[in-house]
């Protein structure tokens, strides 16, 4: 049992290393939690599932992953940046300072042609899970990160029990961190006044747009 502690701890550190940096996905997850905790929990599971999937792929095929992802990394980063910019623009366009209806009051009719909601309606949990799986999978850095880690540790992680312990550490650490963000976002969503919430959404989507521009450069063929 003691010989499995080392790969399990290595996996825990690796999972936290990829999950803890506050990038676009962390911001989006916090925003999701401020809207609806159930969908955010599903989204967090989706993010952790991709981290675990990339770790499993890298554990089995580390050198192959590194050699095949690296040549197209710039193009995948550019695609990711475009999608994140679309999400940020959509989120900003739907954030307006209209106050929520009073308790017990009937919801106002939607304006003709589709009006802007103060906060975007939450997706269903299954839809949120699929959406966050897709967005997280578009980040080639995660695949390269795990490929570098597993390649550096050699064949040790390719042994069944050691590899399983490593993956267990990765999955548990990533999931716990994402769920901690969900709890934080849900708590903030219940305590922050409506007007302040609108501005936090604007700030959050602004950060997503800034992050998208950051990962887009250098552009393919220019770096």
Secondary structure as GFF3:
##gff-version 3
##sequence-region A 1 223
A	DSSP	alpha_helix	2	19	.	.	.	ID=ss1
A	DSSP	alpha_helix	24	35	.	.	.	ID=ss2
A	DSSP	alpha_helix	37	70	.	.	.	ID=ss3
A	DSSP	alpha_helix	73	93	.	.	.	ID=ss4
A	DSSP	alpha_helix	125	137	.	.	.	ID=ss5
A	DSSP	alpha_helix	140	152	.	.	.	ID=ss6
A	DSSP	three_ten_helix	154	158	.	.	.	ID=ss7
A	DSSP	alpha_helix	160	191	.	.	.	ID=ss8
A	DSSP	alpha_helix	194	216	.	.	.	ID=ss9
###
